Amino acid sequence: MSPPSGEAADWGWPEADWERNTPGALPNRLWRLYSSANVAGSAGHLGNVGLTEVGGVPATDAHRDNGFFAGLPSRERSSNDMRWIAASTVAGMVLMGASATAGTAAPPEPLIVYGTCSVCHGHDGISARASFPDLAAQTKTYLDAELKDFRDHTRADHDAKAYMWNMAGNMSAKLINEVAQYFSALTPPKGATGEDPAGVTAGRQIFEQGINSENVPACQACHGAKAAGSDTFPRVAGQHREYLVAQLKAFRSNERDNPTMHLIVGQVTDEQIRDVAAYLASL
């Protein structure tokens, strides 16, 4: 994989490292950008801006070498994805440093959210990309359970392994609880506009009534009439359609291990999955 002409130089790392795209290569370059912005150049400076913990462990020189995104997948990603993650990370770091320099109060969210989780999921729990789920107003119990599954490697679908295994790998139970509490208390996402009306209508029928011919129960039986979730049943209202489609297909194929969901969506078609996802995204 190569970036468009000139982009590797613009970002400040050799094209060879962009091409390698192995865990550690990109993060090292991010660290150099972070340092060049005079935000931090050592673990000591990290402490000066209030970042004493990265991924649940004390900030040390190891984070200079491994970076916040040592868990980025070794599989190739589009150059736009890599540029967006890089830009978002550096911007967050710069803002963190600027805030500390100005002597303002520390952000209310846990430090790991401020420096890591927010890059993909947003400070407000609303992700900027449809491939990353919104976490705002997600149920605390569900978030807690999923983070522990990522940490313990018991959730093993492709994206879990590519992104979240490393991110959650060193999180303590206390930190997981704090992160889950933070995101669960945020304002829920607003429903998307522009979804196909026919798909939304068909999806609503499946959500509310199920699919009798396939013995598929109504989704609302577990996720609630407004899809807000409860306890271990996740909130799915307002979630990105693309993300929902990906997860339902992962349940159907058993890539994401959940016997109940596998049984429910095992015979559901791609079209029916898209319809349900369109309806939920519109809520």
N, C-alpha and C positions, 0 to 999 in steps of 0.2 A: 504494500500500500504506500502511495506517495501523496503528499499534500499538493494542492495546486501550485503552480510555479511561484516561487518566491515566498510561500507561506512559512516554510520551515525556518528560513532565515529571519522572517519577521517575528516569529515566536522565540527566537534565540536559542534553538537547539539544532544540531546537525541533522540533515535529512536522514542520515543512517539511523539515528535514534528513533526518528518518527517511523521509519520503515520497520525497525525491530518491534516497536510497540509491545515490549515485554513488561511484565510487572516490575516497576522500579525505574525503567528508562524515562517514561514520561514524568513520574513524580520527581525525579532528580531535577529535571528541567523546571518544573513548577517551583521547586525549592529555590532554584537560582533566580527565577523571576521574582519570587517573594523577597529574597535577599536584596536584589537590585532595587526594589521599591523601598528599601530602608525600613521594612516592617520587621524583619527578623533575619538573623544570619546564624543563629545558634540556639541551642536549647535554652540558654539563659535569657535571650531576647524573647523567646516564646513565653517564658515566665513573666517577663516585664509587661507583655500585653495581656496577661491574664490567662494564657493558654497553658495550663499545667498538666493537662491530660489530653491524650489523643487516642481515640478508640478505646477508652477505658483504662489506659495505662499511663504512667508518668511520661511527660514529654522529655525525650532524650535525644542525643545525636543520632540515634537509630532512625528517628523520624526524618532527619535530613536525608538519610540514605534511602529510606523506604517510602517516605512521603505519605500523604493522606490517602493516596489512591494506589497503594501497592496491590490492592485487590482488583484492579482493572483487568478485564479479561485479556488473555493473550491472543484470543481470536481477533481478527481484524475488525475494526470499527470504521465507519466513514470518517473522513477527515473533518467534516463539519461537527460530528459528535465529539471528537477528541478536542477540537478547538473550543467548542462550547463548554465542555467540562473544565478545560484549562482556564479559560477566561473567567468562568464563574468562580472557580477556586481562588484564583489570584485576586479577583475583585473582593471576595469575602475576606481574604487575608488582609488586603489593603484597608478595607473598612474597619476591620478589627484593630489594626494598628493605629489608624487615624483616630478612632474612638478613644483608645488608650492615651494617645498623645494629647488629645484635647482635655483629658481628665474627666470625661463623662462617665456615668455609671455603667457598670457591666451590663450586657444585654440580659433580659430576664430568662431567656431559654438556657438550658444546660449547654455547657461549652462545646460538647460534642455535636450538638445540634447546630450551634452557631458556626463551627468551623468545618463540619463534615456533612451531616445529614441534610442541611439546608441547600447544599450545592445541587442536589438532585430533587429534593422534596420541598424546597422552599422554606423560608423562615416562618411563613404563615401556614405551612403544611400543604400549599397548593403548588404542585410541580409545574415547571414550565414546559415539560415535554410529556407527550401522551404515553410514552413507554415507561415512565416512572409514575407510580401511583400517588394520588393525593393521600395525605395522612391526616389532614385536618378533620377533627371530630370523629375519627375512627375510634372504635371502642377500646378502652384501655386494656381490657382483658385480652382482646385479640392481638393488639400490638405487643403486649408483654409476651404472649405465647409465641408469636412469630419471631420476635427478636431472639428468644431463647432457642427456637428451632434453627435459626441462622447460626447462632453461636455454637450450638452443639452439633451442627451439620446433619440434623434430622430432617430439615427441608432441603431437598437436593435437586430441585428443578434447575434448568440451565442458568437462568438469571440469578437465582439464589447463590449458586456456586461462583458465578462470574463476578458478582458485585458484593453480596451481603455476607458471605462466609468470612471474608477478611475484615469487613467493616465492623461486624459484631463479634469477632473472634475473641476479644479480650474484655468484653463488657461484663461488668459485675451485675449481680441481681439488683443491686441498689441503683446502678446507673440505668439499667433497662427500665426499672420502675419509673425513674425520673423522666426518661424520654417518652415513655408511653403516656405518662400523666400529662406531659407538656402538649403533645400532639392531640390527645383526646379532648383537651379543653379548648381547642381553637375553634373558630367559626367555620362551619362546614362549607364546602365548595358550592358555588352556584351551578345550576344545571346548564348544560351546553345548549346553544341555539343552533339552528340549521340542520338538525338531524332529520333524516328522511321521515316524513309524516306517516307513511304507510308502515315503515319499519317500526316506528315508535308505537303505533297502534297494535301491531302484531305482537311486539315485545311486551306490551302492557298486558295483553290477554294471557300470554304465557306466564308472566310474573304473578298475575292475580289468580289464574285458574289452572295453570299447569298444562300438560299435554296428555290428555286422557288416552289417546291411542298408543302412547309410548310409556304409560304409567309414570309420567313425570309429575311430581307434586308441584303445587304452586310455590314459587320462590318466596312469596311473602310469609309462608308458614314459618320459616326460620328467620328471614331477614327483616320481617316486619312490614306492615302495610305501606309504610313510606320508605322502606329500604334503608332505614337508619341503623339497623343492626341492634344486637343486644348481647352483652357478655361475650361468649366465644364466637358468636355469629357476626361477621363483619358488616360494617356500613358499606353499602354499594351504591347508594344514591349519589349522583353527581360525579361519580368516578369516570375517568377517561374511558371512552369507548374502546380505543385500541388496547388499553391495558386489560379491560374486562374480557375482550375477545381472546387475548393471549392466555389469560388465566383459565377461562372455561375450556379452551382447547387443551391446555396442559392437564386439567382434571380429566378430561375425556380420554386422553391418551395414557393417563396414569403417570405422566412425567412428574406431575405434582401429586404427591401421595396423599389422598384423602378418600378413603373407601366410600364414605357417604356421597361426596360430590361425584366420584367416578360412577357410582351407581345411577345417580340422578341424570348426569349429562352423557352417559355412555352411548345413548342412541339419538342424541340431539344432533340435528344437522348444522352445517356451517351457517346456513341462512337463519335458522332459528337462534343460533348463538349471536349473530350480528343484530338480530331484531331485539333480543333481550338487552344486549349491551347498549343499543341505541336508546331504548326506553330508560334504562337506568342512568345513562349519561345526561338525559334531558331533565332529570328530577332536580 
